[in-house]
Amino acid sequence: MRGHRPAGPKSAVETDPVTIGAATMPLHARRQHALVRMLKPDTARFAASAAATWLKPALRGAPLGPALSILPQTPATLGRIGSLEARLARTKGDVKRAQKLRYKVFYKHGGAIADAATLLARRDKDAFDKICDHLLVVDHAARPALNGRPPVVGTYRLLPQDIATRHGGFYTAQEFDIAGLMQRQAGLSFLELGRSCVLPSYRTRRTVELLWHGVWSYVRRHGLDVMIGCASFEGTDPDRLALPLSFLHHFATAPEAWRAGAHPARRVDMNRMAKDAIDTRAALRMLPPLIKGYLRVGAFVGDGAVIDHQFGTTDVLIVMPVSAISERYLGHFGADATRHAITKTALAAKAAAATPSR
């Protein structure tokens, strides 16, 4: 999500009982819905081909506070698969490495338009970086950087609600009117996801699964209830995106309790085709891997899209209540986020294996 965006079927969920503040949605009923059947994945395959703009980066924002590590009780390492490690940034240098990766992905490999300051710095940065936690995926088997550290190959930016509230709010609010949603769900804690990207050569199931595991570990450790953000389509012509946008409007719009719309001044109507005119298979092929992945997990999309000319994208709002996440994925990653966790026992075993025998 650039802001933060999850998606979920309207026709599939609008008749389900949704308790405001609790989001109770019977999973056995959800499995019977047409959209869930259309999107049925192999085990965790939703993560395999997720593209660089998982949750599109925020570029703007008023100057915020000087904090670096906002939730220091989170352990540095959140998970590991082979040589890849998911961990939080703990130094300003770590954050700079994430910013350099974002520059490569968004500006060098993507269609974002850099201003002079960004071109000179060769880093994608904004004021939100100072108040967010930064999830990094590093490859310990790759050639080290000039500073001797393993390269950062993936990143995610995490902004909990309590921190956002103290510093002017979420980035997502610049594109979507989320105030009503947050008032209706006032008893829940929100997490904004953004600035997510992966180097092209690392866009594999293993890397993206580890990124998601890191996010899930963060959510579980801090008792967060809802993930929000903005997901993007490449291109700024909504007529060329009429099929996938209409598909999301008719099949994935959030139920009223979880709905939020684009700001009227920036709103682009997603309802561009009649429901019975939609070729669902063709629409699914046009959905970015990110959006398909979150639909499978159990997320929803907001009402209306927003055009971002600087990034060359059309953005939709994603809303993912933790209570709506499919049992299938909870079983895969572990409800307590232990699938790829580094336990004390594992750490002790690694240390013992690394100690030369006498």
Secondary structure as GFF3:
##gff-version 3
##sequence-region A 1 358
A	DSSP	alpha_helix	10	13	.	.	.	ID=ss1
A	DSSP	alpha_helix	27	30	.	.	.	ID=ss2
A	DSSP	alpha_helix	34	38	.	.	.	ID=ss3
A	DSSP	three_ten_helix	45	47	.	.	.	ID=ss4
A	DSSP	beta_strand	77	81	.	.	.	ID=ss5
A	DSSP	beta_strand	84	88	.	.	.	ID=ss6
A	DSSP	alpha_helix	92	103	.	.	.	ID=ss7
A	DSSP	pi_helix	104	108	.	.	.	ID=ss8
A	DSSP	alpha_helix	116	121	.	.	.	ID=ss9
A	DSSP	three_ten_helix	127	130	.	.	.	ID=ss10
A	DSSP	beta_strand	133	139	.	.	.	ID=ss11
A	DSSP	beta_strand	152	160	.	.	.	ID=ss12
A	DSSP	alpha_helix	161	166	.	.	.	ID=ss13
A	DSSP	three_ten_helix	171	174	.	.	.	ID=ss14
A	DSSP	beta_strand	176	177	.	.	.	ID=ss15
A	DSSP	alpha_helix	179	184	.	.	.	ID=ss16
A	DSSP	beta_strand	190	198	.	.	.	ID=ss17
A	DSSP	three_ten_helix	200	202	.	.	.	ID=ss18
A	DSSP	alpha_helix	205	221	.	.	.	ID=ss19
A	DSSP	beta_strand	226	234	.	.	.	ID=ss20
A	DSSP	alpha_helix	242	251	.	.	.	ID=ss21
A	DSSP	three_ten_helix	256	258	.	.	.	ID=ss22
A	DSSP	beta_strand	261	262	.	.	.	ID=ss23
A	DSSP	beta_strand	267	268	.	.	.	ID=ss24
A	DSSP	three_ten_helix	275	277	.	.	.	ID=ss25
A	DSSP	alpha_helix	280	286	.	.	.	ID=ss26
A	DSSP	alpha_helix	289	297	.	.	.	ID=ss27
A	DSSP	beta_strand	300	308	.	.	.	ID=ss28
A	DSSP	beta_strand	313	321	.	.	.	ID=ss29
A	DSSP	three_ten_helix	322	324	.	.	.	ID=ss30
A	DSSP	alpha_helix	327	333	.	.	.	ID=ss31
A	DSSP	alpha_helix	344	354	.	.	.	ID=ss32
###
